[in-house]
């Protein structure tokens, strides 16, 4: 058996709330993260992980810490 000649890389996209979306074949238009089924998908626009703003990356890496900081700002 021979390996296929084409290789695909997984692309990671992130919305402003820090939800990750991984795509293999296409570029997603919106975030597909579903936190509560009754509310449906997040639906925010996504950007590639490398182009994401620092605050979105912080939420992605440590959502608990980011939520505590947001609660203190209120």
N, C-alpha and C positions, 0 to 999 in steps of 0.2 A: 504494500500500500504506500502511496505517496501522499505527502501532506499537500494541502491545497496551496496554490501559488499566491493567493491573496491572503493577506493578514488584516484583521480588523482590530482596532484599538477601541477600548471602551472610553467614552467621553463622559465626564462628570459635570453636571450643571447644578447650579444652586440658586434658590430664590432669596429674597431679602430677609425671610424669616429663618434662613439657615437650613432649609430642607434640601437634601441631596436627591438628584435625579440622575440615574445612569442610563446612557443610551448607547447601543451598539450600531444600529443601522441608520438612524436618522437624528435630526436635531429637534428636541421637543419645543413646543411653543409655550407651554405653561407647566407649572409645578403639578405633579401628580400625587403628592403626599396626602394621605387620608388619615387624619387624626381621629375623627369621629365619623362613623358611617352616615349618620343623619345629616351632617353638614356637607359631605362630599369632598372632592379634592380641593386642595389649596387654591390652585388656579392663578397664582401670581406669575408674572413673567420670569423666565430663568436666564441666567448668563453663565458662560463657561467659568469653571472654578478659578482659573488663572486671572480672569478679568473681574472677579467679584470684589465688592468693597470690603474693607477690613472688618466692619461691624457684622456683616453677614458671615464672614469666615469665623469670627469669634463665636457667634451663636452656633454654628455648625460644629465646631470643635468641642465646645463645652456648653450645652444648652442650659444646664442647671445654673451655672455661674452667670451666664448672660441674663437669665430670667431674674436672678436675685439682684443684679445691677439695675435692671429695668424697674424692679419693684421699689428700689431705693430712690430712684429719680422722681417717682410720683409724689 
